[in-house]
């Protein structure tokens, strides 16, 4: 039970660091570069979640 909050904190911190890195790299195009990997991670998460639902049957 205690590992869940620390893992969630770690993922939030990692995501914030990656977004800051994208902003620092490209200045005006930073938001676009930050959203692209975020969308990719969300898509991978959706595929994994959906596949887990299919395997439960």
Secondary structure, DSSP 8 states (H G I E B T S, - for coil): -HHHHHHHHHHHHHHHHHHHHHHHHHGGGHHHHHHHHHHHHHHHHHHHHHHHHHHT-
